[in-house]
């Protein structure tokens, strides 16, 4: 397992939001690059929210909600959809939340880092961190449901076209999901280049279908007035609140939009939203409303009933492709959030592959990818229909949205210096909307929403257990650690036998002597000609400038302390970083450098620290983490592991 963080000095999130001198976010794209990134963003960021028209309006008028598709109710639901898209997605996420980037990266963990700057880890700050971690964990639950409901809802169009396809809906859905997850290894950029043009066609078709029906029933445009939404609640009361849980389906891509910001940047995401995505969505929803005003019986499948008979099968094929793409937003967001969790020290190491030489945030995590695939297939087999999945969808995501609003208030107040009255009005309004959706989705818990909450609770347990376990492990090892100055002084007084070469001892305590070194010296009675105490520090910025990467401190007697700094969205390549050091007295020839890593065997105990079940969980996570040699890209034939047993 990796070396624990230093017990001395600021902890991970105490340094949160701190800036490393010389680092700068990448410049905003312009011209052709902006256009290409905006097109790719369509296929990754907006796939989820772009396929909600397939099922959102249908779910709003389910018989169990007790709301008939009368003219007044149709206008009321449309009004709620219109204002939800404007307030939740446009105002909250596109305008405000995208401003809260951590050097170009987004997501709840990056936002949590922004609200916990150095020296402010007291009192309520820990509550904010726990909120942020819980919101992060909840995203995984809905991240599993999104691909399942998106693909299933599209393939069900075949059953609408002809009942002959009914037995093949589930097998076809599973086949599409397997293909989708198999493509992830090509990276977000490759997927975006493939999916972007398809999604562009999809949004154009959404808009055209909507316009054709709006022209036949222009009175539907009256739904832009919020009075229709207010009247809907006044007339339907409790049933209207149940419908609000279905209306929430139109905004479910908002949180993924923020998590995916590091893949493309703020500007391409905003450009795509304003110029294409928002207009197309509004036109299609209003088109469905116009259809229902003329033909209330179309409520069973309003989207497919909009399509001319000659275009039904091509539209089903396009919808299937679009829903495959819809899954990409949450999949990519899950990759980004997991990578941030690993670098922040909240998750065990996992294999991380960068898939772009120019965009730091574009990553592929095989373990996360295949775990999501298995979960999605299980959901399809368990729930069987998109309506059943819709009943479970959104429960966890509403919690994440509430957390985002709370964290946004702190960032806007402390970092942007916005006035308290303005923020109370703005964030208070957003929070009221979030809580309304949250309350409406509580009714879904018994119908399947428990699954997303269960996944979120399990994720929260892993994140918090790993972080606390690392801290306890650091304390246990710290009790056995001697200051590095003492060790250097002892070497000067009692010189051991020195052998040629460079020995690198990795340890998280920048001021202590690596235990692996002490064990090696005790048993082998030798010390290398050059000895390096290596400590790796993750900064709470996405990337660190090359000039600030390395810090070398000579300690005497051929012993050096090397500190490597990395951003939380960067791969750690130890050999490359060390070979870039240019000093006459320190060199790292590839075949003369040996890396000594500690491998701790963790023994759960009843010592003060964590509950016994959490200690056992931590030990299991540690055993299954990616090896330190692989994670830090150290050649296996240059690694020596020295084991020790530690009681937690």
Steps between C-alpha positions, in 0.01 A plus 500: 500500500611854455693689762284687752486877492733692728354545849663842519389796293163570339281203408359439154195718531670754723700583191181497295467788264860605556683615189837372390719777367542494129189294418239637269180354355512429128378787281141497378472339156406714203422458133514152354615340826202653683263364236651150516494491879139623502406224256677237712332639812163431339584132493634476853353775716147536362411145406318439829285811507446476124318166520261595781228589240468128435336437836457815715160615369367143499602450862333825607158368397523147635162376623634452852561876527130565458551790257309476171650654183246782484591828332553675835718218635708476182572874512578472871751217455659680204536814709679300771732346240575839343591667828691195627727516196551874541551512877674170579710436191550843342522727806640263759737280302586673173517856639605454862644158582727490194667813642608296803779312326816383672754593233273371226367194685145455623299256707398489864847402624662793318230727642561360848868587467407859416296545818770366733806724454808477720440560866120468485458132587328576827141471613250497219763444232507132582124492446550653154760237418265221607222655292733512201606139543140385538398690188789341311403151612137555400600581143618142455150371573336709231803440279398135493133573426560755222637259235239239587196730474631691199572199281195305616262789427628524142495128424142489631411704193525177304225353716291813431552450126396135510436254789711243314812664646383472862702184585818657363494832688701379802765302300549789256536747788766286666687463172501877447626559856786252458604675179484841667727406789738317268554828313610692809863389469534725193462800730262792531656680204456203269149434624412868467622515140280202418197602706506878444367499141231242590385711793497808278258321265296386800450854633414628153236226467364587846458860393340417164250258655407760758457783251275291275251445783528846652397648164186286511414610857677833575286556810738265681752786523286651776671252733799733530295689758574376853133558582417170330740317729356671806145419389602138445609471864192682626266263317681170547671554838654172624484337157686797353781435748528143373519629142788726606709186548451422131566860395838463670597254225549793259791641706682182602805581286590815692735346755678294232539820298707647785697179564597484131630858485863383514453299183417798278508825697236752597471690173420209262241366745324836522512559126339164426227559759394845385521446125352152463416290804262732686307615189463141375377371837247777544367459147457125545329520838264767371440288190402206720270732690341620177441137399331424833276806470365357174522128585504425877505125423858542370619529861618135506786579260491873419850507353455220248147620421656826380689316228342447156439133423761496225767627737426275797772237453775752408403703808517190721848426365608860560345497848687181585828658388414816697424308818826310471661841489285618792673250721835660424448804721470301823765247397754775427397683816553183704851469355585859593357476851682174570831642384454803724409274793819297450721807485329663798560183702133398530521190283743211456727521199341381176644472153464835324569547131524846345352490152595845372833678472333844506202471737612403852151402614446229239555170679390136489473283813452132406385385846234770524392439141434129541338541842255750349427261211419210730274723712317633192432151366374393842262798510359420156440139600351601834271789401411378147340828375605864478191604701613282789849650477357853480333432833845443649677775308589835652476414869874518562559780250267739682716459810812582296334812361413622850863450607624689194280800584627510860864483389435760229381746764826467693714539186307806380515664842864431587674484162291721274415742784136527400276683746315292757149639420544425128626149572225427750243598239670313214611184677187501714290486183715225350491305825120529516476353150749224587311411817169489312646248257662316789169466684318385187762231437472360853186319385720302259709337771272203553461450122871455433661822614647305788755354257666834423498591871652163588778551245556853633518378860749229404710751306495743792616223735791417268607864453494589869646167617794522261579857601478431872686171464787675323517754780507228768762306304711814478475546876594137570799522268590841635548346843778287349658777295814685600581850369713494189761728661559238770557234238746714302691581818518131590634416151771764546602358839470132409558471124349181356633315197410697186420332168480658151172629359203709603236379744161675507291448812140619467328627813217739569664674797725765348680555832545138605728212409327241278441176698602299193846658523538407865391141431738471205795638697420279799486177300741562209755720685562718193408845371506610138742764378208736440185479714179689423210555739212548255170660601215558255256779573164551325400864478136603488539646152450292184857532379838631617744691281821317408708764677326417829501124459825414681664618820839351593658545844853361565518352852869401495674162488370445144142516623238723333137586568294534182147639501286449187183704459210396276155636428196289578433438128854392410664162464797438728805381306777469759791383276435777246478765770822388669696474176410861427702608805824660388766493774865404490475311829175315429414280204242232426639263234218265407701182562672625815196629687309278740163595649421377850130492585336410825219244493299504818293205615209659687358323802162621629503544877295655776741787549340846498447612142218358291225246553624146442287457185652815352852379579423174321358693206813715487722191503301346212520822299875522559558143384308561178644840413721534195861439600712804575752397234233490229328818616824699510622342173808344655656212302419179693856368459635804688271462804577345837206469740563476873206382707388581851195426713300784651207483738234757418 
